[in-house]
Amino acid sequence: MKVIFKSLFLSLILAVMMTSCNSGNSNRTISELITYFDDNGFEGETSEMAFALIGAIDGVAYSGDNFSIEVYKFKDSKDISEILPYKNGNFGMLVHEPSEDKRADLIKAFNSFK
């Protein structure tokens, strides 16, 4: 009986750990991501995108004085389109502006969104 109890307990612990590790930012929304960008100095305007065309469940274009991006949320991180070079959990991002050498802060903010 002890062996069965120990096995069940260890299985439960393992299941909880795997669930918590996989959740990442899957419960977060595009609105929360945009607010996070705002809080990190990237303030701008959003416009809705045809997100379903790339298999996303939500997506917006977001642009300000010094940046222009598209961000999308996917049901599962495995579904993120290859056309989105930046990935963080269930979110994918495409950067139009700034140029390669000036986008480090923008990418850092995106990658730190949890």
Residue, then its C-alpha position, 0 to 999 in steps of 0.5 A: m500500500k505504501v508503494i502505491f501511495k508513494s507512486l501516486f504522490l510522485s505522479l501528482i507532484l510531477a503533473v503539477m510541476m509540468t503544468s506550472c512549467n508549461s503555462g508561461n504566459s498562456n493565460r495572458t492577453i494581447s492587451e496585457l502585452i500592449t500594457y507591458f510595452d507601454d510600461n517599458g517605454f513603447e507607447g503607441e496605437t493598436s489596430e486589429m490584424a487578420f490574425a486568423l489567417i496565420g492561425a492565431i487567436d488574437g493579434v494587433a499591429y502596434s506602432g509609435d514614434n520609434f517602432s512598428i510591430e505586429v504581435y499575435k497570440f496562439k493557442d499553443s506555442k507549437d502553432i506559432s507561425e514561422i513568419l514570426p521571428y520572435k517568440n515568447g510563450n504563446f506570443g509571436m512578434l514581427v518587427h517592422e521598425p526600428s532597424e536591426d541594430k536599434r531593436a534590442d530594447l523592444i525585443k528585451a521587453f517582449n522576451s521578458f513578458k511573463 
